[in-house]
Amino acid sequence: MANGNTAISVSKQLGPLLRHWREVRGKSQLDLSMETGVSQRHISFVESGRSVPSRQRLLTVAEALDVPFRERNTLLLAAGYAPIYSDDSWDAPDMQPVTDALRRMLRQHEPFPAIVMDRYWNILLSNTAAPRFFNCFVDMTARKSPRNLLHLMFDPAGMRPFIRDWPETSRSLLARVHRESIGRVVDDKTRELLKTLLAYPDVDVDWKALTAPASTPVVPLVFVKDGQKLGFFSLITTVGTPMTIASQELRLECMFPTDQQTERLYAKMMEDAPMPNFPADH
């Protein structure tokens, strides 16, 4: 790391970033000091631009603040250090054990829909059931790749006309974007995604007003096809001990019927559902 004026410039870049993450997590400098063993005085000096921590000390603080890997790299760069978390693609060779496991889980979830998404809800992989199911409502081949699950739901030319209780559902989905954002923080790209979703007609911007029915353990996503209702809920799977940015940001969503009636209707509908003319896992 450089000294002199460069070091002063570096420290001024790092300080606001570190303060931002501490405030996002609702922690005082004293709280952070108690959790990391780094003196409160040193944390204060870093935030004010008067000091630059060692790389290991900075990583210790980032871990305590639950900073996502992508943003930890930003902190390291701001401090004058090289990034340490790989930013290779989700389908890079080193990711093969993870993607193989995901493909195995996708196959095992047949005959119900399952998809793998990135941080921004772009569909990366799916089982055969997912495109078959959505093709029963809309022509999935007409949608550009990568297909985005949220745009599929919010678009009036997509699944939107087939979703029951749209105001409640849209608020539930927007709340999920916030809740499931990596590190529980909405970054600029997620903020842009939310902006495009809110631009669709009849989207309730007061997403925080959602209250789930007391009689159900989950908020179901209910589709209506030929007057018949099909209710689903989702289970989300993430990598338990990620070590790269891609492995931290991938998630597998598996859809399950909420009741036996949905399961019967779904089975009947899928009997005649055409096979997709594009690979299921893309």
C-alpha positions as a Markdown table, in Angstrom:
| # | Residue | x | y | z |
|---|---|---|---|---|
| 1 | Met | 0.0 | 0.0 | 0.0 |
| 2 | Ala | 1.3 | 3.5 | -0.8 |
| 3 | Asn | 2.3 | 6.0 | 1.8 |
| 4 | Gly | 2.0 | 9.8 | 2.1 |
| 5 | Asn | -0.7 | 11.6 | 0.1 |
| 6 | Thr | -1.9 | 8.3 | -1.4 |
| 7 | Ala | -2.5 | 6.9 | 2.0 |
| 8 | Ile | -4.5 | 9.9 | 3.1 |
| 9 | Ser | -6.6 | 9.7 | 0.0 |
| 10 | Val | -7.2 | 6.0 | 0.6 |
| 11 | Ser | -8.2 | 6.5 | 4.2 |
| 12 | Lys | -10.7 | 9.2 | 3.2 |
| 13 | Gln | -12.3 | 6.7 | 0.7 |
| 14 | Leu | -12.6 | 3.9 | 3.3 |
| 15 | Gly | -13.9 | 6.0 | 6.3 |
| 16 | Pro | -17.4 | 6.8 | 4.8 |
| 17 | Leu | -17.8 | 3.3 | 3.6 |
| 18 | Leu | -17.1 | 1.7 | 7.0 |
| 19 | Arg | -19.3 | 4.3 | 8.7 |
| 20 | His | -22.1 | 3.4 | 6.2 |
| 21 | Trp | -22.0 | -0.3 | 7.0 |
| 22 | Arg | -21.8 | 0.3 | 10.8 |
| 23 | Glu | -24.9 | 2.6 | 10.6 |
| 24 | Val | -26.7 | 0.2 | 8.4 |
| 25 | Arg | -26.2 | -2.5 | 11.0 |
| 26 | Gly | -27.3 | -0.2 | 13.7 |
| 27 | Lys | -24.1 | -0.5 | 15.7 |
| 28 | Ser | -22.1 | 2.1 | 17.6 |
| 29 | Gln | -18.4 | 2.3 | 17.5 |
| 30 | Leu | -18.3 | 0.8 | 20.9 |
| 31 | Asp | -20.5 | -2.1 | 19.8 |
| 32 | Leu | -18.2 | -2.8 | 17.0 |
| 33 | Ser | -15.1 | -2.6 | 19.2 |
| 34 | Met | -16.6 | -5.1 | 21.7 |
| 35 | Glu | -17.4 | -7.6 | 18.9 |
| 36 | Thr | -14.1 | -7.3 | 17.0 |
| 37 | Gly | -11.5 | -6.5 | 19.7 |
| 38 | Val | -10.5 | -3.5 | 17.6 |
| 39 | Ser | -10.2 | -0.4 | 19.8 |
| 40 | Gln | -13.0 | 2.2 | 19.6 |
| 41 | Arg | -10.3 | 4.8 | 19.1 |
| 42 | His | -8.9 | 3.0 | 16.1 |
| 43 | Ile | -12.4 | 2.6 | 14.5 |
| 44 | Ser | -13.0 | 6.3 | 15.0 |
| 45 | Phe | -9.7 | 7.1 | 13.4 |
| 46 | Val | -10.5 | 4.9 | 10.4 |
| 47 | Glu | -13.9 | 6.4 | 9.9 |
| 48 | Ser | -12.5 | 10.0 | 10.2 |
| 49 | Gly | -9.8 | 9.2 | 7.6 |
| 50 | Arg | -6.9 | 9.5 | 10.1 |
| 51 | Ser | -5.9 | 5.8 | 9.9 |
| 52 | Val | -6.0 | 2.8 | 7.6 |
| 53 | Pro | -6.4 | -0.7 | 9.3 |
| 54 | Ser | -4.4 | -3.7 | 8.3 |
| 55 | Arg | -6.1 | -6.0 | 5.8 |
| 56 | Gln | -6.9 | -8.7 | 8.4 |
| 57 | Arg | -8.3 | -6.1 | 10.8 |
| 58 | Leu | -10.5 | -4.7 | 8.1 |
| 59 | Leu | -11.8 | -8.2 | 7.2 |
| 60 | Thr | -12.5 | -8.8 | 10.9 |
| 61 | Val | -14.6 | -5.7 | 11.0 |
| 62 | Ala | -16.4 | -6.5 | 7.7 |
| 63 | Glu | -17.2 | -10.0 | 9.1 |
| 64 | Ala | -18.7 | -8.5 | 12.3 |
| 65 | Leu | -20.8 | -6.1 | 10.1 |
| 66 | Asp | -22.0 | -9.0 | 7.9 |
| 67 | Val | -20.8 | -7.2 | 4.8 |
| 68 | Pro | -21.5 | -9.2 | 1.6 |
| 69 | Phe | -18.4 | -10.5 | -0.3 |
| 70 | Arg | -18.9 | -8.2 | -3.2 |
| 71 | Glu | -19.0 | -5.2 | -0.9 |
| 72 | Arg | -16.0 | -6.5 | 1.1 |
| 73 | Asn | -14.0 | -6.3 | -2.1 |
| 74 | Thr | -15.0 | -2.7 | -2.3 |
| 75 | Leu | -13.9 | -2.0 | 1.2 |
| 76 | Leu | -10.5 | -3.7 | 0.5 |
| 77 | Leu | -10.1 | -1.6 | -2.7 |
| 78 | Ala | -11.0 | 1.6 | -0.8 |
| 79 | Ala | -8.3 | 0.7 | 1.8 |
| 80 | Gly | -5.7 | 0.2 | -0.9 |
| 81 | Tyr | -5.7 | -3.6 | -0.8 |
| 82 | Ala | -6.4 | -6.1 | -3.6 |
| 83 | Pro | -9.8 | -7.9 | -3.5 |
| 84 | Ile | -9.7 | -11.4 | -2.1 |
| 85 | Tyr | -13.2 | -12.7 | -3.1 |
| 86 | Ser | -13.4 | -14.3 | -6.5 |
| 87 | Asp | -15.9 | -12.7 | -8.8 |
| 88 | Asp | -16.0 | -15.4 | -11.4 |
| 89 | Ser | -19.2 | -16.3 | -13.2 |
| 90 | Trp | -21.7 | -18.7 | -11.6 |
| 91 | Asp | -20.9 | -21.3 | -14.2 |
| 92 | Ala | -17.1 | -21.0 | -13.9 |
| 93 | Pro | -15.2 | -24.3 | -13.6 |
| 94 | Asp | -14.5 | -23.8 | -9.9 |
| 95 | Met | -18.3 | -23.5 | -9.3 |
| 96 | Gln | -19.0 | -26.9 | -10.9 |
| 97 | Pro | -19.5 | -28.8 | -7.6 |
| 98 | Val | -22.1 | -26.2 | -6.6 |
| 99 | Thr | -23.9 | -26.1 | -9.9 |
| 100 | Asp | -23.9 | -29.9 | -10.1 |
| 101 | Ala | -25.6 | -30.0 | -6.7 |
| 102 | Leu | -28.1 | -27.4 | -7.8 |
| 103 | Arg | -28.9 | -29.3 | -11.0 |
| 104 | Arg | -29.4 | -32.4 | -8.9 |
| 105 | Met | -31.8 | -30.6 | -6.6 |
| 106 | Leu | -33.7 | -29.2 | -9.6 |
| 107 | Arg | -34.2 | -32.7 | -11.1 |
| 108 | Gln | -35.3 | -34.1 | -7.7 |
| 109 | His | -38.0 | -31.4 | -7.3 |
| 110 | Glu | -39.9 | -32.6 | -10.4 |
| 111 | Pro | -42.8 | -32.5 | -11.1 |
| 112 | Phe | -43.0 | -29.1 | -9.4 |
| 113 | Pro | -41.3 | -25.9 | -10.6 |
| 114 | Ala | -37.8 | -25.1 | -9.3 |
| 115 | Ile | -35.4 | -22.4 | -10.5 |
| 116 | Val | -31.9 | -21.1 | -9.6 |
| 117 | Met | -31.6 | -17.3 | -9.6 |
| 118 | Asp | -28.8 | -14.8 | -9.1 |
| 119 | Arg | -28.8 | -11.8 | -6.8 |
| 120 | Tyr | -31.2 | -9.8 | -9.0 |
| 121 | Trp | -33.8 | -12.6 | -9.7 |
| 122 | Asn | -32.5 | -13.5 | -13.1 |
| 123 | Ile | -33.2 | -17.1 | -13.8 |
| 124 | Leu | -29.9 | -19.1 | -14.4 |
| 125 | Leu | -31.1 | -22.7 | -14.2 |
| 126 | Ser | -34.5 | -24.4 | -14.0 |
| 127 | Asn | -35.9 | -27.9 | -14.0 |
| 128 | Thr | -38.2 | -29.0 | -16.8 |
| 129 | Ala | -41.4 | -28.3 | -14.8 |
| 130 | Ala | -40.8 | -24.6 | -14.4 |
| 131 | Pro | -40.9 | -23.5 | -18.1 |
| 132 | Arg | -43.7 | -26.0 | -18.8 |
| 133 | Phe | -45.8 | -24.5 | -15.9 |
| 134 | Phe | -45.3 | -20.9 | -16.9 |
| 135 | Asn | -45.9 | -21.8 | -20.6 |
| 136 | Cys | -49.4 | -22.8 | -19.6 |
| 137 | Phe | -50.0 | -19.1 | -19.0 |
| 138 | Val | -47.6 | -17.1 | -21.3 |
| 139 | Asp | -45.2 | -17.8 | -24.2 |
| 140 | Met | -41.9 | -18.0 | -22.3 |
| 141 | Thr | -39.9 | -18.1 | -25.6 |
| 142 | Ala | -41.0 | -14.6 | -26.3 |
| 143 | Arg | -39.3 | -13.3 | -23.2 |
| 144 | Lys | -35.6 | -12.3 | -23.6 |
| 145 | Ser | -32.9 | -14.2 | -21.7 |
| 146 | Pro | -31.9 | -13.9 | -19.0 |
| 147 | Arg | -35.5 | -14.2 | -17.9 |
| 148 | Asn | -36.2 | -12.3 | -14.7 |
| 149 | Leu | -38.8 | -13.8 | -12.3 |
| 150 | Leu | -39.9 | -10.5 | -10.9 |
| 151 | His | -40.5 | -9.0 | -14.3 |
| 152 | Leu | -42.4 | -12.1 | -15.3 |
| 153 | Met | -44.7 | -11.6 | -12.3 |
| 154 | Phe | -45.1 | -7.8 | -12.6 |
| 155 | Asp | -45.4 | -7.5 | -16.4 |
| 156 | Pro | -49.1 | -7.2 | -17.6 |
| 157 | Ala | -48.0 | -9.2 | -20.6 |
| 158 | Gly | -46.5 | -11.9 | -18.3 |
| 159 | Met | -48.0 | -13.7 | -15.3 |
| 160 | Arg | -49.6 | -10.6 | -13.8 |
| 161 | Pro | -53.2 | -11.2 | -15.3 |
| 162 | Phe | -53.2 | -14.7 | -13.8 |
| 163 | Ile | -52.3 | -13.7 | -10.2 |
| 164 | Arg | -55.1 | -13.5 | -7.7 |
| 165 | Asp | -55.1 | -10.6 | -5.1 |
| 166 | Trp | -52.5 | -8.6 | -7.1 |
| 167 | Pro | -52.1 | -5.7 | -4.6 |
| 168 | Glu | -51.3 | -8.1 | -1.7 |
| 169 | Thr | -49.1 | -10.2 | -3.9 |
| 170 | Ser | -47.1 | -7.3 | -5.3 |
| 171 | Arg | -46.4 | -6.0 | -1.8 |
| 172 | Ser | -45.4 | -9.4 | -0.7 |
| 173 | Leu | -42.9 | -9.7 | -3.6 |
| 174 | Leu | -41.5 | -6.3 | -3.1 |
| 175 | Ala | -41.0 | -7.1 | 0.6 |
| 176 | Arg | -39.2 | -10.3 | -0.4 |
| 177 | Val | -36.8 | -8.2 | -2.5 |
| 178 | His | -35.8 | -6.3 | 0.5 |
| 179 | Arg | -35.8 | -9.2 | 2.9 |
| 180 | Glu | -33.7 | -11.5 | 0.6 |
| 181 | Ser | -31.2 | -8.9 | -0.7 |
| 182 | Ile | -27.7 | -10.1 | 0.0 |
| 183 | Gly | -26.6 | -8.9 | 3.4 |
| 184 | Arg | -30.1 | -7.5 | 3.9 |
| 185 | Val | -29.0 | -4.3 | 2.1 |
| 186 | Val | -30.5 | -3.0 | -1.1 |
| 187 | Asp | -27.6 | -2.1 | -3.4 |
| 188 | Asp | -27.7 | 0.2 | -6.4 |
| 189 | Lys | -28.6 | -2.5 | -8.9 |
| 190 | Thr | -31.4 | -3.9 | -6.7 |
| 191 | Arg | -32.6 | -0.3 | -6.2 |
| 192 | Glu | -32.8 | 0.0 | -10.0 |
| 193 | Leu | -34.7 | -3.3 | -10.3 |
| 194 | Leu | -37.2 | -2.0 | -7.7 |
| 195 | Lys | -37.6 | 1.2 | -9.6 |
| 196 | Thr | -38.5 | -0.7 | -12.8 |
| 197 | Leu | -41.0 | -2.9 | -11.0 |
| 198 | Leu | -42.7 | 0.1 | -9.4 |
| 199 | Ala | -43.0 | 1.7 | -12.8 |
| 200 | Tyr | -45.5 | -1.1 | -13.9 |
| 201 | Pro | -49.1 | 0.0 | -13.7 |
| 202 | Asp | -51.1 | -0.7 | -10.5 |
| 203 | Val | -48.2 | -1.4 | -8.3 |
| 204 | Asp | -48.7 | -0.4 | -4.7 |
| 205 | Val | -45.6 | 1.5 | -3.6 |
| 206 | Asp | -46.5 | 1.0 | 0.1 |
| 207 | Trp | -45.1 | -2.5 | 0.1 |
| 208 | Lys | -44.4 | -2.2 | 3.9 |
| 209 | Ala | -48.2 | -2.3 | 4.5 |
| 210 | Leu | -48.4 | -6.1 | 3.8 |
| 211 | Thr | -50.1 | -8.1 | 6.6 |
| 212 | Ala | -50.2 | -11.8 | 6.2 |
| 213 | Pro | -53.5 | -13.6 | 6.9 |
| 214 | Ala | -53.4 | -15.0 | 10.4 |
| 215 | Ser | -54.8 | -18.3 | 9.4 |
| 216 | Thr | -51.9 | -19.2 | 7.1 |
| 217 | Pro | -48.2 | -19.9 | 8.0 |
| 218 | Val | -47.0 | -18.5 | 4.6 |
| 219 | Val | -48.2 | -15.9 | 2.1 |
| 220 | Pro | -49.2 | -18.0 | -0.9 |
| 221 | Leu | -48.8 | -17.1 | -4.6 |
| 222 | Val | -52.2 | -17.9 | -6.2 |
| 223 | Phe | -52.6 | -18.3 | -9.9 |
| 224 | Val | -55.9 | -18.5 | -11.7 |
| 225 | Lys | -56.2 | -20.6 | -14.8 |
| 226 | Asp | -59.6 | -21.1 | -16.5 |
| 227 | Gly | -61.4 | -20.1 | -13.3 |
| 228 | Gln | -59.4 | -22.6 | -11.2 |
| 229 | Lys | -57.1 | -21.5 | -8.4 |
| 230 | Leu | -53.6 | -22.9 | -7.9 |
| 231 | Gly | -51.8 | -21.8 | -4.7 |
| 232 | Phe | -48.1 | -22.2 | -4.2 |
| 233 | Phe | -45.5 | -21.3 | -1.6 |
| 234 | Ser | -41.7 | -21.4 | -1.9 |
| 235 | Leu | -38.7 | -22.7 | -0.1 |
| 236 | Ile | -35.4 | -21.0 | -0.7 |
| 237 | Thr | -32.0 | -22.8 | -0.5 |
| 238 | Thr | -28.6 | -21.0 | -0.4 |
| 239 | Val | -25.1 | -22.2 | -0.1 |
| 240 | Gly | -24.3 | -22.8 | 3.6 |
| 241 | Thr | -20.6 | -21.8 | 3.6 |
| 242 | Pro | -19.9 | -19.7 | 0.5 |
| 243 | Met | -16.4 | -18.6 | -0.3 |
| 244 | Thr | -16.9 | -16.8 | -3.6 |
| 245 | Ile | -19.2 | -14.0 | -4.6 |
| 246 | Ala | -21.2 | -16.2 | -7.0 |
| 247 | Ser | -21.7 | -19.0 | -4.4 |
| 248 | Gln | -23.0 | -16.4 | -1.9 |
| 249 | Glu | -25.4 | -14.8 | -4.4 |
| 250 | Leu | -27.0 | -18.0 | -5.9 |
| 251 | Arg | -30.3 | -19.2 | -4.5 |
| 252 | Leu | -32.6 | -22.1 | -5.4 |
| 253 | Glu | -36.4 | -21.5 | -5.2 |
| 254 | Cys | -38.7 | -24.6 | -5.1 |
| 255 | Met | -42.4 | -24.2 | -5.5 |
| 256 | Phe | -44.8 | -26.4 | -3.6 |
| 257 | Pro | -48.7 | -26.7 | -3.8 |
| 258 | Thr | -50.4 | -25.2 | -0.7 |
| 259 | Asp | -53.2 | -27.8 | -0.7 |
| 260 | Gln | -54.3 | -31.1 | -2.3 |
| 261 | Gln | -56.7 | -29.3 | -4.7 |
| 262 | Thr | -53.8 | -27.4 | -6.2 |
| 263 | Glu | -51.8 | -30.6 | -6.4 |
| 264 | Arg | -54.6 | -32.3 | -8.4 |
| 265 | Leu | -55.2 | -29.3 | -10.7 |
| 266 | Tyr | -51.5 | -28.9 | -11.3 |
| 267 | Ala | -51.1 | -32.6 | -12.2 |
| 268 | Lys | -54.0 | -32.3 | -14.7 |
| 269 | Met | -52.7 | -29.1 | -16.2 |
| 270 | Met | -49.2 | -30.5 | -16.7 |
| 271 | Glu | -50.5 | -33.6 | -18.5 |
| 272 | Asp | -51.1 | -31.4 | -21.6 |
| 273 | Ala | -48.4 | -28.8 | -21.0 |
| 274 | Pro | -46.0 | -28.7 | -24.0 |
| 275 | Met | -42.3 | -29.2 | -23.5 |
| 276 | Pro | -40.2 | -26.0 | -23.8 |
| 277 | Asn | -38.3 | -25.6 | -27.0 |
| 278 | Phe | -35.4 | -24.1 | -25.1 |
| 279 | Pro | -33.2 | -26.0 | -22.5 |
| 280 | Ala | -34.8 | -26.2 | -19.1 |
| 281 | Asp | -31.7 | -25.3 | -17.3 |
| 282 | His | -31.1 | -22.0 | -19.1 |
